[in-house]
Amino acid sequence: MSGSTSTTGTPTRTRSTQHHIMAASTAGLSLSLSKRHPCWWQYSPTWATASSPSLATSATSFATGKLKDAISPERRRNKRYTGRVVQDVINLGSYNYLGFAENTGPCADSAAEVTMKYGVGIASTRQEIGNLDRHEEMEKLVAKFLGVESAMAFGMGFATNSMNIPALAGKGCLILSDELNHASLVLGARLSGSTIRVFKHNNMQSLEKLLKEAIVHGQPRTHRPWKKILIVVEGIYSMEGSIVRLPEVIALKKRYRAYLYLDEAHSIGALGPRGRGVVDYFGLDPCDVDVMMGTFTKSFGAAGGYIAGKRELIEYLRSHSHSAVYATSMSPPVVEQIITSMKCIMGEDGTTIGCDRVRQLAENTVYFRKRLREMGFIIYGNNDSPVVPMMLYMPAKIGAFGREMLKRNIGVVVVGFPATPIIESRARFCISAAHTNDMLDRALSVISEVGDLLQLKYSRHRIQPSLARPVDDNVYEDIDD
Ligand SMILES: Cc1ncc(COP(=O)(O)O)c(C=O)c1O
């Protein structure tokens, strides 16, 4: 029922209950999914341990590290570790887009320094006695980074969505939600008590149809106008690698006088010439987005989330959002990691490191996607998206691909039903600025080898290989004939 309309808020990719899929009951990087899992259309990869500082061998940014091997016995949710630790694995699975999830460098140093000064725990909420000068500095910085009036931070990205949407919409309101929105957005919409209608993924005709119907018919039975219509979308969709058609969404929301809630969990830091997300990518005015949401867990290598926008909005949330009023405030070293990485991206640290990382990520992304296409793989998503889904199609190839890659020291995330339609199993690569040319080339050559082994080069439109990287004039001199 993908793409259908639901007035109950049921996500459209509903499948039969308690299905488990996994990377086929064998050793290797595995995946176990269950509809009961709150994140049921995402995955829970074994790979998670690779980003644990205690396991990482690389002193850099977890672009490489050790990986604990695990098996997921068929039809069981819990994975079992085999005790085998694979050394020097190239990490193609983490959301470490700008490489700030690192255990050395200015972010790690300042987080350590702040821990010595403030400790780790706050043991109070922001509204009671848990409000530090560092929290206020971080929020001002987030607002400046995004180019909006005000911002507020929360300790958890998931709760930023699930606890704030109910503060913004309620009974008599209509939420128009992309069919592939993240579980935290779906949960927030359901908890709000609003009516929810789901439009086809990134499909503007489908969205406009729902907007028109909402204006013409109003609320069911009474036909009173909706109190509020809130369109909820993401910047980059983490399973498809697609970028939201933001200019068109903004045009529609203006035409039908709706509000727009934009979740930039994957796009903030990772898109746009200045790393300011999807608004920056399209060169739009941030004021056209009513509620800017994002997380610090990906590009900033930290934890938590933010809501940003007009001052009135933020003041309202400070007193009405459950996660603002009842949750313990963010830990100081986490706040410091956010401040330091964000200042770096903005160039406020006096270096070009952040800027260089944003550019490097864009280059790595375009290069990696182009090479995969040249090899004959089918990949999804936008050319500029660092989330790169590569189609495996057959469920039986999920486990095989993960295992064969890990045998060759490449850690990948593989995804299948019910996270994807049953015949659209895929590997989901996440590109990072911390990947060097050498790492990407090694990974690509392994992907090609495993692709031949498992017959994954499905594309009939193979692009002719061109020069892999721009010619360096110092090496290749012009030769006159
Ligand atoms: C689109 C989106 N929103 C929200 C979240 C939740 O963020 P966090 O993992 O920081 O809690 C995620 C997590 O991956 C996400 O992909």
PDBQT file of the ligand as one rigid body, heavy atoms in Angstrom, charges set to zero:
ROOT
HETATM    1  C1  LIG A 501      15.518  11.598   9.565  1.00  0.00    +0.000 C 
HETATM    2  C2  LIG A 501      15.882  11.281  10.970  1.00  0.00    +0.000 A 
HETATM    3  N1  LIG A 501      15.331  11.996  11.965  1.00  0.00    +0.000 NA
HETATM    4  C3  LIG A 501      15.621  11.731  13.257  1.00  0.00    +0.000 A 
HETATM    5  C4  LIG A 501      16.513  10.743  13.613  1.00  0.00    +0.000 A 
HETATM    6  C5  LIG A 501      16.801  10.447  15.056  1.00  0.00    +0.000 C 
HETATM    7  O1  LIG A 501      18.017  10.991  15.394  1.00  0.00    +0.000 OA
HETATM    8  P1  LIG A 501      18.973  10.412  16.548  1.00  0.00    +0.000 P 
HETATM    9  O2  LIG A 501      19.558   9.160  16.023  1.00  0.00    +0.000 OA
HETATM   10  O3  LIG A 501      19.965  11.503  16.672  1.00  0.00    +0.000 OA
HETATM   11  O4  LIG A 501      18.167  10.207  17.771  1.00  0.00    +0.000 OA
HETATM   12  C6  LIG A 501      17.131   9.996  12.611  1.00  0.00    +0.000 A 
HETATM   13  C7  LIG A 501      18.090   8.939  12.940  1.00  0.00    +0.000 C 
HETATM   14  O5  LIG A 501      18.795   8.396  12.181  1.00  0.00    +0.000 OA
HETATM   15  C8  LIG A 501      16.803  10.265  11.248  1.00  0.00    +0.000 A 
HETATM   16  O6  LIG A 501      17.342   9.564  10.241  1.00  0.00    +0.000 OA
ENDROOT
TORSDOF 0
